[in-house]
Amino acid sequence: MALVLKSDAFVDGGSIPRDYTCDGEDRSPPLSWENLPEGTRSLALIVDDPDAPDPAAPRMVWDHWILYNIPPECGGLPEEAARHGLPEGTGQGINSWGRTGYGGPCPPIGRHRYFHRLYALDVRLPEALGTPGKDDLLLAMDDHILAHAELVGTYEKSVAD
């Protein structure tokens, strides 16, 4: 069976609730996974927006959350894990705001897509990796990905915002 990533907060392709965005409480959403491949030693999670700044004319990918060395036995991340404790041993990378932690959807214009990508790795990445950017993390993961899963949510500010 294939690796599966899901959330109790939104369905794949569906709208991300306001509480998980900069317009709400900016809480990290609950995420869970199943069907890890045999030999999984750690997981990595990258949440990004390829539609920045405008989906009609995207110019960059905006990184919202970067995690690595997530223990495979944890089975998921509870709501607000970014604020209230990641699983022991989990490393954090630098997002596009130049900080660690979760930064929720905050599109300046239009409906954006937010890709939540989970990677099952055959190694625990070295602690010397520190707080990598996404490109450095992807490089470190190269040749160690056993499987990956994707969950996409969308968000657009309402006119009242």
N, C-alpha and C positions, 0 to 999 in steps of 0.2 A: 504494500500500500504506500501511497505517496505521502510525504510530509504535508501536514495541514496546519495553517495558521488561521485563527479566527478571533473574533471579539464579541462579547455580550453587548457592546455598545452600538455596533453598526455591522451591517452585512457587507460582504464583498460587493463593491460597486455602489454602495449606498452612501447616504449623507452622514457625515460625522456630526454628532450632536454638539451644540454650542458649548456645553460645559468643558469639552476637550480642546477648545480653541482659545485664542487670545481675546475673543469677544466674551468669553465666559470665564470659567475658573482656571483655564489652562492646565487641567489635570491630564496626566497621561492615561490613556484608555486601558481597560483590562484586555489582556491578550492571553490566549492559550494555544497550545500546540499539541499535536499527537502524531503518532507514526514516525518517531525518530528512527533513522536507519541504525542498524547494528554498527557498533564501533564509534558512535557519536561521543566525543569527549567534551565538547563545548558548543555553545550556540552564539551567533552574532545576530544583532538586529539593527537594521538601518531603515529609518523613516525619512523619506524625502519627497520633494515636490518638483517635478520636472516642468511645471507650467509657469515658473516665475519669470518676470513679475506679472505678465499678462498672458493668459492662455491663447489669445489670438496671435501673440508674437513673443513666444518664450525665448529668453536669452540665457537662462542659467537653471541649474538644478539647486534648489535650496534644501539644505540638510537640516532636519528637525530633531533627530535623536539618533545617537550612535552608541551601541552597547556591544561588548564582546566578553568572552569567557563566562557567559551565562551558564550555570550548571544545568546539564540536560535533565537531571532528575526533578527540577522544580516545576515543570509542566506548564508554566506560564508566568505572567506578571499581573499582579492585582492592580486595580484602579489606583492611581496616584503613587505607583511604585517609584516613580522618579523622585518624589518628595519624601516618601515614608519608608524607604529602604529597599534597595535592590538586593537580590540574592547574594549571599556572601561570595566574594571572589569575582564578582562582575566588574569589568572595567568600563569606563565611559570615554567616549571620544568627544572631540570638539565639533559643535554644530556650526551652522552658518552665522549664528549670532556671536561666534567666538567664545562660547562657553560650553561647559558640560551640562547635561540634563536635557529634559524634554522642553521643547518649544512647540506649542500647538499650532494648528493651521491659523494663518493670519494673512489671507490674500488681499493685496491692495485693490484688485479688480477682478471680476469674473469668478467662475467656478473652477477651482483647481482640484487636481487629483493628488492624493497623498498615498504613496506606495510604502507599505510596511513589508519589509523583506526579511525573512528569517533564514539563516544559514546554519545547517548542521555541519560541524567540522570534526575532522578526525584527530585533532590536537587541541590542547589548551594553548592559546597564544602566549608568548613570553611577556612577563610583567614589564620588561624593559620597553615594551611598546608604549607605555605611559598613557597619554591622552591624545590618541592619533586623530587626524582628520579622516574623512571617509576614504580618500584615495590611498592613504597609508594603510588603513585597515584592510581595504580590498587587496592590496599588494601582499600583506601578511597572510591573508586567507588563501591566496593563490595556491593551487594544487592541494588544498586541504578540504575543499567543499564536497561533502558526501551527498547533500541534497539541499534544496531551497524551496521555500514556499512564499507566496505573496498574497497580501490582503490590501485591497485598494478602497479608500474612502474618499469622498469628495466634500468640499465645503465652499460656500459662497456667502459673503456677508449679506445680511438682509438690508433692504433700503433704509430701515429704521436705524441701522448702525451708523 
